[in-house]
Amino acid sequence: MFAHMSIAPISASLTANQEAAHNVFHQSLVIAELNISVWTGRKLDKQATREVTVANNADANVGAFHKKLLGDCAELVAIQKHAANVRNWHYEQTSLWGDLGQRALPTARFPIYYEGITGHHIEFDTLKEAFLSAYSWAQTEARAKLGSLYRDSDYPSVDTLRSKFAFGHSQQPMPVAGHWQLDMVNEHNRILAESFANTYNSRLDATMREVWQRTYDAMSKMSERLDYVGGDAKDKKVFRDSLVYNLRDLLELLDAFNVEGDHRMASMRDGLEAALDGVSPDALREDDHLRRDTKQKVDAILSSLSW
């Protein structure tokens, strides 16, 4: 776990230095939001559920029968997978900001993010139209596949179905906590300003903590997978190429999110870059010396973070 690591929290009061720090974040981060919705193509069949429970002498609340209305429709599966992949990509590019789906994005990575999210949006629309074009035939095939489970009423019209697919994204400037204090003079507004500052500061702390946690977890996984079963070099643990590539991607995030120049984050980033220098997944699988050396370097970084 990551509990032993700590980031000094930002004070709730707005001193001149802290307001300057807020302005650094305001200039270095933006808020990114992503909202994707897709049709699930699944529906609860209450009649079939009753029939199954009665046939098995079971209680009515022990199960539910959900129909896949189009079976394994390739076009529907494609857009569902794309939506899931885009959500994962969005989370990888950003860090936590609040609890309403907002994420923090470094302004240094904004051009890359915007190009990526725009491309994903275009692909989403293309896959949506491909599915809608195939929908009528997929419904015809479903009639044969579902047999007596088929119901015309389960299938929305194409126009209704179109509204069930949406891809929305936005990027907004990071709010500046200090602006509230400049305009509020009475006690009631002072309390509101302090409340805003507390929320703002906690979100900043959580944003940085997530980046730390993500990197720490990735390094811990590499250390574990580079070890040998029982310490015997003949019994190498299996790992995917992503073990290395995910950490390389995190090097860029550590740079982008270190907007205050935290020496611990910079040190971890530099040490990780040195540990991965010249390292590839295939080389780690084939070269026992490189494997042990890389693990030792990663373990040294993890150990240095245990304060």
Secondary structure, DSSP 8 states (H G I E B T S, - for coil): --TT-------SS--HHHHHHHHHHHHHEEEEEEEEE----EEE-HHHHHHHHHHTT--TTS---EEETTSS-HHHHHHHHHHHHHHHHHHHH-EE-SSSS-EEEEGGGHHHHHHHHHHHHHHHHHHHHHHHHHHHHHHHHHHHHHGGG--GGGS--HHHHHTT-EEEEEEEE---THHHHHH--SHHHHHHHHHHHHHHHHHHHHHHHHHHHHHHHHHHHHHHHHSBGGG-TTSB----THHHHHHHHHHHHHHHH-TT--HHHHHHHHHHHHHHTT--HHHHHH-HHHHHHHHHHHHHHHHHT--
